[in-house]
Amino acid sequence: MTAPKPAPPAFTRYQVFIIALLSILQFTVILDFMVLSPLGALLMPAMDISAAQFGLVVSAYAFSAGLSGLLAAGFADKFDRKRLLLFFYAGFVVGTLLCGIAPTYPLLLGARIVTGLFGGVIGSIGFAIITDLFPLEARGRVMGFVQMAFASSQVLGIPVGLYLANRFDWHAPFLLIVAVSLLVGVAMVRYMRPVTAHLSLPGRGNAFAHVVNTVRRPAYLRAFAATTLLASGGFMLMPFGSAYSVHNLGIALEKLPFIYLVTGLCTMGIGPLAGWLSDQVGKFRLFTLGTVLSIVMVLVYCHLGVTPLPLVIAVNVLLFAGITARMIPASALLSAIPDPRDRGAFMGINASVQQLAGGLASALAGAIVVQTEGGRLENYGLLGYVVVAAMLITLAMMHGLNAYVTRMQQPAQVVQ
């Protein structure tokens, strides 16, 4: 019998602050993207736009985020990560404010592009900070807490956002995000320490050469390819989630916040548990289990007809449990791939790949899904099969990356 793993060391007070700060920061960024999906049922008739045009609003953020990430990647390891984070977060707040006051579809589309240019880089900087400050053995727990932002946006942000949208109009949720983001920015300025240890490492060269050298590494390329497929599932299903629930599953519009609330509450508990399990049982093993559960639930979800509310909630909870059990160990595993001097560039490029893949996936979903005159979405079952295929290929790719990380960790353990 193998001896049980020792209890992980407790986090320091400052580490707890960093986890909380990055979690709330991620909450605002993720909410800015996620709130657009449930607002679709209100926004499309309000602006008299089609499902394809709405898909373009979603993908515009992703494409601009991907572009900015590539442009910023070469500089990501050349500056204090705190200052870099503040710069892009300030731009994100401005972009979100523009969304909150956009009166027409073209202006909303432009505002989403601005928001993506800045917001798309924030996650990669945050993950680089986590990789700098926390060892691999603890990153599952950290990722579990930070990615609770995904669930928190459902529990707190989306229901409140939908309430404000129904009470006022669809602009209101974006103005709420701006208000919360300003408080986060003040806390970052006052209490976060500089993150500069990476600046003393040699070998980065100029910005362009740094990016070129990063994308030339075979292991990095395999990681970017896995990220491409890892991002596709969520971006295909989420943009039309509210319209699918209302027009296909028969859920009343006013009941949507309740679905997001219950699903988010459950996912908030699943996130830290998945992070702890990924550190205890193995990141790839948990990723495999999460993939199996996700595949089953995607096939169920995408073939539902008119369904009672409790069953819709149960399916959503299990689907998000599977997704969470994939994303958290995958993020922790991918964080172990880059060398310390390449972390910022790797995370930046990886985030860009994720956003670009998400944009293409969202656009592809918009091409597959057809909305009838009555509002019903057709071809959702076909969309589910495409998502399942992407998950299976990703599983095979993550198996190879896990083997690479295992080999890379062994020499370090021998030296110690």
Residue pairs with C-beta under 8 A, 6 or more apart in sequence:
5 280
8 137
8 138
8 141
8 279
9 138
11 19
11 138
14 193
15 133
15 134
17 191
17 192
18 129
18 133
18 192
19 142
19 145
19 146
21 184
21 187
21 188
21 191
21 192
22 126
22 129
22 130
22 146
23 145
23 146
23 148
23 149
23 152
24 149
24 180
24 184
25 85
25 89
25 122
25 126
25 149
25 184
25 188
26 122
26 123
26 126
26 146
26 147
26 149
26 150
27 149
27 152
27 153
27 156
27 157
27 180
28 92
28 177
28 180
28 181
28 184
29 92
29 119
29 122
29 123
29 149
30 149
30 150
30 153
31 149
31 153
31 157
31 158
31 161
31 173
31 177
32 92
32 96
32 99
32 115
32 119
32 174
32 177
33 58
33 61
33 119
34 150
34 153
34 154
34 157
34 158
34 238
35 153
35 157
35 158
35 161
35 173
35 174
35 177
36 43
36 57
36 58
36 61
36 239
37 58
37 238
37 239
37 240
37 241
37 242
38 158
38 161
38 162
38 241
38 242
38 256
38 257
38 260
39 161
39 162
39 165
39 170
39 173
39 242
40 54
40 239
40 240
40 242
40 243
41 242
41 243
41 246
41 253
41 256
42 165
42 166
42 169
42 170
43 49
43 54
43 170
44 50
44 51
44 53
44 54
44 243
46 169
46 170
47 104
47 105
47 108
49 105
50 371
51 240
51 243
51 366
51 369
51 370
51 371
51 377
52 366
52 367
53 105
54 239
54 366
55 239
55 240
55 362
55 363
55 365
55 366
56 109
56 363
56 366
57 105
57 108
57 109
57 112
58 112
58 235
58 239
58 362
59 358
59 359
59 360
59 362
59 363
59 366
60 109
60 112
60 113
60 116
60 359
61 112
61 113
61 115
61 116
61 119
61 120
61 355
61 359
62 116
62 120
62 235
62 355
62 356
62 358
62 359
62 362
63 113
63 116
63 355
63 356
63 359
64 112
64 113
64 114
64 115
64 116
64 117
64 120
65 116
65 117
65 119
65 120
65 121
65 351
65 352
65 355
66 120
66 351
66 352
66 353
66 354
66 355
66 356
66 359
67 117
67 352
67 356
68 116
68 117
68 118
68 120
68 121
68 352
69 120
69 121
69 124
69 348
69 349
69 351
69 352
69 355
70 211
70 348
70 349
70 352
72 88
72 121
72 348
73 210
73 211
73 214
73 344
73 345
73 348
73 349
73 352
74 206
74 207
74 208
74 210
74 211
74 345
75 84
75 207
76 84
76 124
76 125
76 128
76 344
76 345
76 347
76 348
77 198
77 199
77 201
77 204
77 210
77 341
77 342
77 343
77 344
77 345
78 199
78 204
78 207
79 199
80 194
80 195
80 196
80 199
81 125
81 128
81 129
81 132
81 194
81 195
81 196
81 198
81 344
82 188
82 192
82 193
82 194
82 195
83 194
84 125
85 122
85 125
85 126
85 129
85 188
86 185
86 188
86 189
88 118
88 119
88 121
88 122
88 125
89 118
89 122
89 181
89 184
89 185
89 188
90 118
90 185
91 114
91 117
91 118
91 119
92 115
92 118
92 119
92 122
92 181
93 178
93 181
93 182
93 185
94 114
94 118
95 111
95 112
95 114
95 115
95 116
95 117
95 118
95 119
96 115
96 119
96 174
96 177
96 178
96 181
97 174
97 175
97 178
98 107
98 110
98 111
98 114
98 115
99 108
99 111
99 112
99 115
99 171
99 174
100 171
100 172
100 174
100 175
100 177
100 178
101 171
102 108
102 110
102 111
102 171
116 355
120 351
120 352
120 355
121 348
121 351
123 351
124 344
124 347
124 348
124 350
124 351
124 352
125 344
125 347
125 348
126 146
127 331
127 335
127 347
127 351
128 343
128 344
128 347
129 195
130 139
130 142
130 143
130 146
130 335
131 139
131 335
131 338
131 343
131 347
132 195
132 197
132 198
132 340
132 343
133 195
134 142
136 332
136 335
136 336
136 409
137 279
138 279
139 279
139 332
139 335
139 336
140 274
140 275
140 276
140 277
140 278
140 279
140 283
140 328
140 329
140 332
141 272
141 275
141 276
141 279
142 275
143 275
143 278
143 328
143 329
143 331
143 332
143 335
144 271
144 272
144 273
144 274
144 275
144 276
144 278
144 328
145 271
145 272
145 275
147 271
147 275
147 324
147 327
147 328
147 331
148 267
148 268
148 271
148 272
150 267
150 271
150 324
150 327
151 263
151 264
151 265
151 266
151 267
151 268
151 270
151 271
151 320
151 324
152 264
152 268
153 264
154 260
154 261
154 263
154 264
154 267
155 260
155 261
155 264
155 265
155 268
156 264
157 173
157 176
157 177
158 257
158 260
158 261
158 264
159 257
159 258
159 260
159 261
160 173
160 176
161 172
161 173
161 176
162 173
162 256
162 257
162 260
163 257
164 172
164 173
164 176
165 172
165 173
166 254
198 340
198 341
198 343
198 344
201 340
201 341
202 341
203 341
204 210
204 341
204 345
205 213
210 342
210 345
211 345
211 349
213 342
214 220
214 338
214 342
214 345
214 346
214 349
215 221
215 224
215 349
217 342
219 337
219 401
219 404
220 337
220 338
220 342
220 346
220 349
222 397
222 400
222 401
222 404
223 334
223 337
223 346
223 350
223 401
224 349
224 350
224 353
225 397
226 330
226 334
226 394
226 397
226 398
226 401
227 334
227 350
227 353
227 354
227 357
228 353
228 354
228 356
228 357
229 357
229 390
229 391
229 393
229 394
229 397
230 326
230 327
230 330
230 354
230 394
231 353
231 354
231 355
231 357
231 358
231 361
232 357
232 358
232 360
232 361
232 387
232 390
233 294
233 298
233 323
233 361
233 387
233 390
233 391
234 323
234 358
235 357
235 358
235 359
235 361
235 362
235 365
236 361
236 362
236 364
236 365
236 383
236 386
236 387
237 298
237 301
237 302
237 365
237 383
237 387
239 362
239 365
239 366
240 365
240 369
240 377
240 380
242 256
243 371
243 375
243 377
244 377
244 380
245 251
245 256
245 259
245 312
246 252
246 253
246 256
246 375
247 371
247 374
247 375
247 376
247 377
248 304
248 305
248 306
248 376
248 377
248 380
249 304
249 305
249 306
249 307
249 312
250 306
250 307
251 259
251 307
251 309
251 312
255 309
258 309
258 313
259 309
259 312
259 313
259 316
262 313
262 316
262 317
263 313
263 316
263 317
263 320
266 317
266 320
266 321
267 317
267 320
267 321
267 324
270 320
270 321
270 324
270 325
271 324
271 328
274 286
274 290
274 324
274 325
274 328
274 329
275 328
275 332
277 286
277 325
278 286
278 287
278 328
278 329
278 332
279 332
283 329
283 330
283 332
283 333
283 402
284 329
284 333
284 398
284 399
284 402
286 325
286 328
286 329
287 325
287 326
287 329
287 330
287 333
287 395
287 398
288 395
289 325
290 321
290 322
290 323
290 324
290 325
290 326
290 327
290 329
291 322
291 326
291 391
291 392
291 394
291 395
292 322
293 318
293 321
293 322
293 325
294 319
294 322
294 323
294 325
294 326
294 391
295 322
295 388
295 391
295 392
296 322
297 315
297 318
297 319
297 322
298 319
298 384
298 387
298 388
298 391
299 384
299 388
300 315
301 315
301 316
301 319
301 384
302 380
302 381
302 383
302 384
302 385
302 387
303 380
303 381
303 384
304 312
304 315
307 315
326 391
330 398
333 398
333 401
333 402
333 405
334 350
334 401
336 405
336 408
336 409
337 346
337 401
337 404
337 405
337 408
338 345
338 346
338 347
364 386
365 383
368 379
368 382
368 383
368 386
369 377
369 378
369 379
369 380
369 383
370 377
370 378
370 379
371 377
371 378
372 378
